[in-house]
Amino acid sequence: MPPKKAKAVLPSIAWDADDNALVWQLIAEITKPANLKVLCGKTKHEVSNPFTDK
């Protein structure tokens, strides 16, 4: 069995720096319609149709 690859260590993020600027930037990106649908899925009134969805 080959040796396991070393996992990359993620850097720590200073979320509270610059008056929480990164938090607000993340919220702004999440609330964009394209990102919201990807992250949260469709709403109850939206029906998934594999023949018309692109």
PDB file of N, H, CA, C and O in Angstrom:
ATOM      1  N   MET A   1       0.847  -1.170   0.000  1.00  0.00           N
ATOM      2  CA  MET A   1       0.000   0.000   0.000  1.00  0.00           C
ATOM      3  C   MET A   1       0.897   1.238   0.000  1.00  0.00           C
ATOM      4  O   MET A   1       1.837   1.318   0.791  1.00  0.00           O
ATOM      5  N   PRO A   2       0.614   2.216  -0.890  1.00  0.00           N
ATOM      6  CA  PRO A   2       1.468   3.411  -0.954  1.00  0.00           C
ATOM      7  C   PRO A   2       1.307   4.275   0.293  1.00  0.00           C
ATOM      8  O   PRO A   2       0.259   4.250   0.939  1.00  0.00           O
ATOM      9  N   PRO A   3       2.342   5.038   0.630  1.00  0.00           N
ATOM     10  CA  PRO A   3       2.244   5.908   1.814  1.00  0.00           C
ATOM     11  C   PRO A   3       1.197   7.002   1.602  1.00  0.00           C
ATOM     12  O   PRO A   3       0.957   7.448   0.480  1.00  0.00           O
ATOM     13  N   LYS A   4       0.587   7.416   2.697  1.00  0.00           N
ATOM     14  H   LYS A   4       0.781   7.054   3.608  1.00  0.00           H
ATOM     15  CA  LYS A   4      -0.437   8.461   2.625  1.00  0.00           C
ATOM     16  C   LYS A   4       0.220   9.802   2.323  1.00  0.00           C
ATOM     17  O   LYS A   4       1.327  10.089   2.779  1.00  0.00           O
ATOM     18  N   LYS A   5      -0.488  10.615   1.543  1.00  0.00           N
ATOM     19  H   LYS A   5      -1.388  10.382   1.173  1.00  0.00           H
ATOM     20  CA  LYS A   5       0.009  11.949   1.235  1.00  0.00           C
ATOM     21  C   LYS A   5      -0.222  12.851   2.439  1.00  0.00           C
ATOM     22  O   LYS A   5      -1.208  12.705   3.161  1.00  0.00           O
ATOM     23  N   ALA A   6       0.688  13.769   2.641  1.00  0.00           N
ATOM     24  H   ALA A   6       1.489  13.887   2.055  1.00  0.00           H
ATOM     25  CA  ALA A   6       0.546  14.721   3.744  1.00  0.00           C
ATOM     26  C   ALA A   6      -0.594  15.680   3.431  1.00  0.00           C
ATOM     27  O   ALA A   6      -0.709  16.178   2.310  1.00  0.00           O
ATOM     28  N   LYS A   7      -1.425  15.933   4.416  1.00  0.00           N
ATOM     29  H   LYS A   7      -1.331  15.529   5.326  1.00  0.00           H
ATOM     30  CA  LYS A   7      -2.541  16.857   4.233  1.00  0.00           C
ATOM     31  C   LYS A   7      -2.043  18.284   4.409  1.00  0.00           C
ATOM     32  O   LYS A   7      -1.191  18.562   5.253  1.00  0.00           O
ATOM     33  N   ALA A   8      -2.586  19.177   3.601  1.00  0.00           N
ATOM     34  H   ALA A   8      -3.279  18.951   2.915  1.00  0.00           H
ATOM     35  CA  ALA A   8      -2.227  20.590   3.697  1.00  0.00           C
ATOM     36  C   ALA A   8      -2.869  21.181   4.946  1.00  0.00           C
ATOM     37  O   ALA A   8      -4.028  20.902   5.251  1.00  0.00           O
ATOM     38  N   VAL A   9      -2.120  21.983   5.648  1.00  0.00           N
ATOM     39  H   VAL A   9      -1.178  22.210   5.400  1.00  0.00           H
ATOM     40  CA  VAL A   9      -2.626  22.633   6.852  1.00  0.00           C
ATOM     41  C   VAL A   9      -3.265  23.956   6.446  1.00  0.00           C
ATOM     42  O   VAL A   9      -2.638  24.778   5.777  1.00  0.00           O
ATOM     43  N   LEU A  10      -4.506  24.155   6.850  1.00  0.00           N
ATOM     44  H   LEU A  10      -5.016  23.488   7.393  1.00  0.00           H
ATOM     45  CA  LEU A  10      -5.194  25.400   6.534  1.00  0.00           C
ATOM     46  C   LEU A  10      -4.732  26.501   7.477  1.00  0.00           C
ATOM     47  O   LEU A  10      -4.582  26.273   8.677  1.00  0.00           O
ATOM     48  N   PRO A  11      -4.509  27.684   6.939  1.00  0.00           N
ATOM     49  CA  PRO A  11      -4.090  28.787   7.808  1.00  0.00           C
ATOM     50  C   PRO A  11      -5.260  29.262   8.664  1.00  0.00           C
ATOM     51  O   PRO A  11      -6.422  29.106   8.287  1.00  0.00           O
ATOM     52  N   SER A  12      -4.944  29.836   9.806  1.00  0.00           N
ATOM     53  H   SER A  12      -4.001  29.963  10.112  1.00  0.00           H
ATOM     54  CA  SER A  12      -6.012  30.377  10.645  1.00  0.00           C
ATOM     55  C   SER A  12      -6.485  31.694  10.033  1.00  0.00           C
ATOM     56  O   SER A  12      -5.705  32.431   9.430  1.00  0.00           O
ATOM     57  N   ILE A  13      -7.757  31.970  10.196  1.00  0.00           N
ATOM     58  H   ILE A  13      -8.391  31.372  10.686  1.00  0.00           H
ATOM     59  CA  ILE A  13      -8.355  33.181   9.634  1.00  0.00           C
ATOM     60  C   ILE A  13      -8.753  34.092  10.777  1.00  0.00           C
ATOM     61  O   ILE A  13      -9.450  33.674  11.702  1.00  0.00           O
ATOM     62  N   ALA A  14      -8.312  35.330  10.713  1.00  0.00           N
ATOM     63  H   ALA A  14      -7.746  35.670   9.962  1.00  0.00           H
ATOM     64  CA  ALA A  14      -8.653  36.312  11.746  1.00  0.00           C
ATOM     65  C   ALA A  14     -10.000  36.941  11.379  1.00  0.00           C
ATOM     66  O   ALA A  14     -10.049  38.023  10.795  1.00  0.00           O
ATOM     67  N   TRP A  15     -11.086  36.253  11.726  1.00  0.00           N
ATOM     68  H   TRP A  15     -11.046  35.374  12.201  1.00  0.00           H
ATOM     69  CA  TRP A  15     -12.424  36.719  11.374  1.00  0.00           C
ATOM     70  C   TRP A  15     -12.766  38.051  12.042  1.00  0.00           C
ATOM     71  O   TRP A  15     -13.562  38.823  11.508  1.00  0.00           O
ATOM     72  N   ASP A  16     -12.175  38.323  13.193  1.00  0.00           N
ATOM     73  H   ASP A  16     -11.528  37.696  13.627  1.00  0.00           H
ATOM     74  CA  ASP A  16     -12.520  39.546  13.920  1.00  0.00           C
ATOM     75  C   ASP A  16     -11.635  40.742  13.558  1.00  0.00           C
ATOM     76  O   ASP A  16     -11.789  41.814  14.144  1.00  0.00           O
ATOM     77  N   ALA A  17     -10.722  40.580  12.616  1.00  0.00           N
ATOM     78  H   ALA A  17     -10.597  39.709  12.141  1.00  0.00           H
ATOM     79  CA  ALA A  17      -9.845  41.689  12.217  1.00  0.00           C
ATOM     80  C   ALA A  17     -10.620  42.717  11.394  1.00  0.00           C
ATOM     81  O   ALA A  17     -11.605  42.382  10.737  1.00  0.00           O
ATOM     82  N   ASP A  18     -10.173  43.949  11.436  1.00  0.00           N
ATOM     83  H   ASP A  18      -9.372  44.221  11.969  1.00  0.00           H
ATOM     84  CA  ASP A  18     -10.775  45.050  10.658  1.00  0.00           C
ATOM     85  C   ASP A  18     -12.279  45.158  10.872  1.00  0.00           C
ATOM     86  O   ASP A  18     -13.046  45.255   9.915  1.00  0.00           O
ATOM     87  N   ASP A  19     -12.689  45.140  12.125  1.00  0.00           N
ATOM     88  H   ASP A  19     -12.065  45.061  12.903  1.00  0.00           H
ATOM     89  CA  ASP A  19     -14.104  45.300  12.476  1.00  0.00           C
ATOM     90  C   ASP A  19     -14.973  44.250  11.771  1.00  0.00           C
ATOM     91  O   ASP A  19     -16.038  44.564  11.241  1.00  0.00           O
ATOM     92  N   ASN A  20     -14.497  43.001  11.776  1.00  0.00           N
ATOM     93  H   ASN A  20     -13.631  42.746  12.207  1.00  0.00           H
ATOM     94  CA  ASN A  20     -15.219  41.855  11.203  1.00  0.00           C
ATOM     95  C   ASN A  20     -15.449  41.989   9.699  1.00  0.00           C
ATOM     96  O   ASN A  20     -16.480  41.542   9.197  1.00  0.00           O
ATOM     97  N   ALA A  21     -14.521  42.588   8.981  1.00  0.00           N
ATOM     98  H   ALA A  21     -13.683  42.951   9.389  1.00  0.00           H
ATOM     99  CA  ALA A  21     -14.677  42.809   7.543  1.00  0.00           C
ATOM    100  C   ALA A  21     -14.847  41.497   6.780  1.00  0.00           C
ATOM    101  O   ALA A  21     -15.648  41.428   5.848  1.00  0.00           O
ATOM    102  N   LEU A  22     -14.105  40.456   7.160  1.00  0.00           N
ATOM    103  H   LEU A  22     -13.454  40.512   7.917  1.00  0.00           H
ATOM    104  CA  LEU A  22     -14.236  39.177   6.461  1.00  0.00           C
ATOM    105  C   LEU A  22     -15.609  38.550   6.673  1.00  0.00           C
ATOM    106  O   LEU A  22     -16.141  37.910   5.766  1.00  0.00           O
ATOM    107  N   VAL A  23     -16.179  38.723   7.839  1.00  0.00           N
ATOM    108  H   VAL A  23     -15.747  39.243   8.576  1.00  0.00           H
ATOM    109  CA  VAL A  23     -17.516  38.184   8.115  1.00  0.00           C
ATOM    110  C   VAL A  23     -18.534  38.853   7.193  1.00  0.00           C
ATOM    111  O   VAL A  23     -19.362  38.178   6.581  1.00  0.00           O
ATOM    112  N   TRP A  24     -18.469  40.176   7.097  1.00  0.00           N
ATOM    113  H   TRP A  24     -17.797  40.724   7.594  1.00  0.00           H
ATOM    114  CA  TRP A  24     -19.419  40.905   6.256  1.00  0.00           C
ATOM    115  C   TRP A  24     -19.200  40.598   4.779  1.00  0.00           C
ATOM    116  O   TRP A  24     -20.157  40.556   4.006  1.00  0.00           O
ATOM    117  N   GLN A  25     -17.961  40.387   4.388  1.00  0.00           N
ATOM    118  H   GLN A  25     -17.184  40.421   5.016  1.00  0.00           H
ATOM    119  CA  GLN A  25     -17.674  40.022   3.001  1.00  0.00           C
ATOM    120  C   GLN A  25     -18.252  38.641   2.692  1.00  0.00           C
ATOM    121  O   GLN A  25     -18.807  38.429   1.613  1.00  0.00           O
ATOM    122  N   LEU A  26     -18.127  37.710   3.624  1.00  0.00           N
ATOM    123  H   LEU A  26     -17.677  37.882   4.500  1.00  0.00           H
ATOM    124  CA  LEU A  26     -18.690  36.374   3.450  1.00  0.00           C
ATOM    125  C   LEU A  26     -20.211  36.435   3.366  1.00  0.00           C
ATOM    126  O   LEU A  26     -20.807  35.776   2.514  1.00  0.00           O
ATOM    127  N   ILE A  27     -20.844  37.210   4.232  1.00  0.00           N
ATOM    128  H   ILE A  27     -20.360  37.745   4.924  1.00  0.00           H
ATOM    129  CA  ILE A  27     -22.304  37.348   4.205  1.00  0.00           C
ATOM    130  C   ILE A  27     -22.759  37.939   2.874  1.00  0.00           C
ATOM    131  O   ILE A  27     -23.769  37.506   2.319  1.00  0.00           O
ATOM    132  N   ALA A  28     -22.028  38.919   2.360  1.00  0.00           N
ATOM    133  H   ALA A  28     -21.208  39.271   2.810  1.00  0.00           H
ATOM    134  CA  ALA A  28     -22.379  39.525   1.072  1.00  0.00           C
ATOM    135  C   ALA A  28     -22.308  38.502  -0.055  1.00  0.00           C
ATOM    136  O   ALA A  28     -23.155  38.507  -0.948  1.00  0.00           O
ATOM    137  N   GLU A  29     -21.309  37.628  -0.023  1.00  0.00           N
ATOM    138  H   GLU A  29     -20.621  37.624   0.702  1.00  0.00           H
ATOM    139  CA  GLU A  29     -21.183  36.599  -1.056  1.00  0.00           C
ATOM    140  C   GLU A  29     -22.270  35.535  -0.924  1.00  0.00           C
ATOM    141  O   GLU A  29     -22.814  35.081  -1.930  1.00  0.00           O
ATOM    142  N   ILE A  30     -22.588  35.137   0.292  1.00  0.00           N
ATOM    143  H   ILE A  30     -22.146  35.506   1.110  1.00  0.00           H
ATOM    144  CA  ILE A  30     -23.602  34.103   0.518  1.00  0.00           C
ATOM    145  C   ILE A  30     -24.973  34.573   0.054  1.00  0.00           C
ATOM    146  O   ILE A  30     -25.743  33.779  -0.486  1.00  0.00           O
ATOM    147  N   THR A  31     -25.291  35.847   0.253  1.00  0.00           N
ATOM    148  H   THR A  31     -24.665  36.492   0.692  1.00  0.00           H
ATOM    149  CA  THR A  31     -26.626  36.339  -0.073  1.00  0.00           C
ATOM    150  C   THR A  31     -26.825  36.647  -1.553  1.00  0.00           C
ATOM    151  O   THR A  31     -27.931  37.013  -1.951  1.00  0.00           O
ATOM    152  N   LYS A  32     -25.803  36.511  -2.373  1.00  0.00           N
ATOM    153  H   LYS A  32     -24.904  36.214  -2.050  1.00  0.00           H
ATOM    154  CA  LYS A  32     -25.989  36.655  -3.819  1.00  0.00           C
ATOM    155  C   LYS A  32     -26.850  35.489  -4.293  1.00  0.00           C
ATOM    156  O   LYS A  32     -26.635  34.355  -3.864  1.00  0.00           O
ATOM    157  N   PRO A  33     -27.822  35.745  -5.170  1.00  0.00           N
ATOM    158  CA  PRO A  33     -28.755  34.686  -5.587  1.00  0.00           C
ATOM    159  C   PRO A  33     -28.074  33.415  -6.103  1.00  0.00           C
ATOM    160  O   PRO A  33     -28.510  32.315  -5.765  1.00  0.00           O
ATOM    161  N   ALA A  34     -27.035  33.537  -6.898  1.00  0.00           N
ATOM    162  H   ALA A  34     -26.681  34.431  -7.173  1.00  0.00           H
ATOM    163  CA  ALA A  34     -26.370  32.348  -7.440  1.00  0.00           C
ATOM    164  C   ALA A  34     -25.726  31.520  -6.333  1.00  0.00           C
ATOM    165  O   ALA A  34     -25.802  30.292  -6.359  1.00  0.00           O
ATOM    166  N   ASN A  35     -25.103  32.169  -5.374  1.00  0.00           N
ATOM    167  H   ASN A  35     -25.041  33.167  -5.353  1.00  0.00           H
ATOM    168  CA  ASN A  35     -24.447  31.452  -4.282  1.00  0.00           C
ATOM    169  C   ASN A  35     -25.456  30.909  -3.284  1.00  0.00           C
ATOM    170  O   ASN A  35     -25.259  29.828  -2.729  1.00  0.00           O
ATOM    171  N   LEU A  36     -26.532  31.647  -3.050  1.00  0.00           N
ATOM    172  H   LEU A  36     -26.692  32.526  -3.500  1.00  0.00           H
ATOM    173  CA  LEU A  36     -27.547  31.216  -2.096  1.00  0.00           C
ATOM    174  C   LEU A  36     -28.181  29.903  -2.539  1.00  0.00           C
ATOM    175  O   LEU A  36     -28.409  29.015  -1.717  1.00  0.00           O
ATOM    176  N   LYS A  37     -28.465  29.777  -3.827  1.00  0.00           N
ATOM    177  H   LYS A  37     -28.280  30.499  -4.494  1.00  0.00           H
ATOM    178  CA  LYS A  37     -29.087  28.553  -4.330  1.00  0.00           C
ATOM    179  C   LYS A  37     -28.120  27.374  -4.215  1.00  0.00           C
ATOM    180  O   LYS A  37     -28.536  26.261  -3.892  1.00  0.00           O
ATOM    181  N   VAL A  38     -26.851  27.608  -4.474  1.00  0.00           N
ATOM    182  H   VAL A  38     -26.513  28.512  -4.737  1.00  0.00           H
ATOM    183  CA  VAL A  38     -25.859  26.535  -4.380  1.00  0.00           C
ATOM    184  C   VAL A  38     -25.682  26.086  -2.934  1.00  0.00           C
ATOM    185  O   VAL A  38     -25.607  24.889  -2.659  1.00  0.00           O
ATOM    186  N   LEU A  39     -25.616  27.037  -2.014  1.00  0.00           N
ATOM    187  H   LEU A  39     -25.678  28.010  -2.237  1.00  0.00           H
ATOM    188  CA  LEU A  39     -25.369  26.710  -0.611  1.00  0.00           C
ATOM    189  C   LEU A  39     -26.602  26.186   0.116  1.00  0.00           C
ATOM    190  O   LEU A  39     -26.496  25.281   0.944  1.00  0.00           O
ATOM    191  N   CYS A  40     -27.758  26.741  -0.185  1.00  0.00           N
ATOM    192  H   CYS A  40     -27.845  27.476  -0.857  1.00  0.00           H
ATOM    193  CA  CYS A  40     -28.966  26.408   0.576  1.00  0.00           C
ATOM    194  C   CYS A  40     -29.956  25.553  -0.197  1.00  0.00           C
ATOM    195  O   CYS A  40     -30.904  25.039   0.396  1.00  0.00           O
ATOM    196  N   GLY A  41     -29.773  25.389  -1.473  1.00  0.00           N
ATOM    197  H   GLY A  41     -29.003  25.807  -1.955  1.00  0.00           H
ATOM    198  CA  GLY A  41     -30.696  24.590  -2.268  1.00  0.00           C
ATOM    199  C   GLY A  41     -31.911  25.388  -2.694  1.00  0.00           C
ATOM    200  O   GLY A  41     -32.002  26.595  -2.469  1.00  0.00           O
ATOM    201  N   LYS A  42     -32.834  24.688  -3.309  1.00  0.00           N
ATOM    202  H   LYS A  42     -32.760  23.708  -3.492  1.00  0.00           H
ATOM    203  CA  LYS A  42     -34.042  25.338  -3.800  1.00  0.00           C
ATOM    204  C   LYS A  42     -35.026  25.552  -2.664  1.00  0.00           C
ATOM    205  O   LYS A  42     -34.996  24.847  -1.655  1.00  0.00           O
ATOM    206  N   THR A  43     -35.892  26.528  -2.840  1.00  0.00           N
ATOM    207  H   THR A  43     -35.917  27.100  -3.659  1.00  0.00           H
ATOM    208  CA  THR A  43     -36.930  26.776  -1.845  1.00  0.00           C
ATOM    209  C   THR A  43     -38.074  25.788  -2.043  1.00  0.00           C
ATOM    210  O   THR A  43     -38.099  25.064  -3.039  1.00  0.00           O
ATOM    211  N   LYS A  44     -39.006  25.749  -1.119  1.00  0.00           N
ATOM    212  H   LYS A  44     -38.985  26.337  -0.310  1.00  0.00           H
ATOM    213  CA  LYS A  44     -40.106  24.790  -1.177  1.00  0.00           C
ATOM    214  C   LYS A  44     -40.957  24.958  -2.433  1.00  0.00           C
ATOM    215  O   LYS A  44     -41.436  23.968  -2.987  1.00  0.00           O
ATOM    216  N   HIS A  45     -41.153  26.194  -2.890  1.00  0.00           N
ATOM    217  H   HIS A  45     -40.765  26.998  -2.440  1.00  0.00           H
ATOM    218  CA  HIS A  45     -42.023  26.402  -4.045  1.00  0.00           C
ATOM    219  C   HIS A  45     -41.323  26.134  -5.380  1.00  0.00           C
ATOM    220  O   HIS A  45     -41.982  26.123  -6.420  1.00  0.00           O
ATOM    221  N   GLU A  46     -40.020  25.919  -5.375  1.00  0.00           N
ATOM    222  H   GLU A  46     -39.485  25.927  -4.531  1.00  0.00           H
ATOM    223  CA  GLU A  46     -39.304  25.603  -6.607  1.00  0.00           C
ATOM    224  C   GLU A  46     -39.284  24.096  -6.808  1.00  0.00           C
ATOM    225  O   GLU A  46     -38.953  23.339  -5.896  1.00  0.00           O
ATOM    226  N   VAL A  47     -39.641  23.674  -8.006  1.00  0.00           N
ATOM    227  H   VAL A  47     -39.910  24.289  -8.747  1.00  0.00           H
ATOM    228  CA  VAL A  47     -39.685  22.255  -8.328  1.00  0.00           C
ATOM    229  C   VAL A  47     -38.514  21.932  -9.240  1.00  0.00           C
ATOM    230  O   VAL A  47     -38.249  22.653 -10.202  1.00  0.00           O
ATOM    231  N   SER A  48     -37.823  20.860  -8.938  1.00  0.00           N
ATOM    232  H   SER A  48     -38.038  20.274  -8.157  1.00  0.00           H
ATOM    233  CA  SER A  48     -36.702  20.445  -9.763  1.00  0.00           C
ATOM    234  C   SER A  48     -37.220  19.613 -10.928  1.00  0.00           C
ATOM    235  O   SER A  48     -37.941  18.636 -10.727  1.00  0.00           O
ATOM    236  N   ASN A  49     -36.854  20.000 -12.137  1.00  0.00           N
ATOM    237  H   ASN A  49     -36.268  20.794 -12.299  1.00  0.00           H
ATOM    238  CA  ASN A  49     -37.247  19.263 -13.324  1.00  0.00           C
ATOM    239  C   ASN A  49     -35.984  18.986 -14.125  1.00  0.00           C
ATOM    240  O   ASN A  49     -35.386  19.915 -14.666  1.00  0.00           O
ATOM    241  N   PRO A  50     -35.567  17.731 -14.210  1.00  0.00           N
ATOM    242  CA  PRO A  50     -34.306  17.414 -14.895  1.00  0.00           C
ATOM    243  C   PRO A  50     -34.330  17.734 -16.387  1.00  0.00           C
ATOM    244  O   PRO A  50     -33.271  17.829 -17.008  1.00  0.00           O
ATOM    245  N   PHE A  51     -35.524  17.902 -16.979  1.00  0.00           N
ATOM    246  H   PHE A  51     -36.384  17.824 -16.474  1.00  0.00           H
ATOM    247  CA  PHE A  51     -35.607  18.181 -18.406  1.00  0.00           C
ATOM    248  C   PHE A  51     -35.507  19.670 -18.718  1.00  0.00           C
ATOM    249  O   PHE A  51     -35.154  20.039 -19.838  1.00  0.00           O
ATOM    250  N   THR A  52     -35.813  20.536 -17.742  1.00  0.00           N
ATOM    251  H   THR A  52     -36.100  20.236 -16.832  1.00  0.00           H
ATOM    252  CA  THR A  52     -35.763  21.972 -18.001  1.00  0.00           C
ATOM    253  C   THR A  52     -34.682  22.677 -17.206  1.00  0.00           C
ATOM    254  O   THR A  52     -34.289  23.783 -17.577  1.00  0.00           O
ATOM    255  N   ASP A  53     -34.180  22.083 -16.123  1.00  0.00           N
ATOM    256  H   ASP A  53     -34.499  21.184 -15.822  1.00  0.00           H
ATOM    257  CA  ASP A  53     -33.126  22.706 -15.320  1.00  0.00           C
ATOM    258  C   ASP A  53     -31.822  22.701 -16.098  1.00  0.00           C
ATOM    259  O   ASP A  53     -31.474  21.721 -16.758  1.00  0.00           O
ATOM    260  N   LYS A  54     -31.121  23.796 -16.009  1.00  0.00           N
ATOM    261  H   LYS A  54     -31.403  24.592 -15.473  1.00  0.00           H
ATOM    262  CA  LYS A  54     -29.824  23.876 -16.698  1.00  0.00           C
ATOM    263  C   LYS A  54     -28.736  24.061 -15.698  1.00  0.00           C
ATOM    264  O   LYS A  54     -27.566  24.152 -16.068  1.00  0.00           O
TER     265      LYS A  54
END
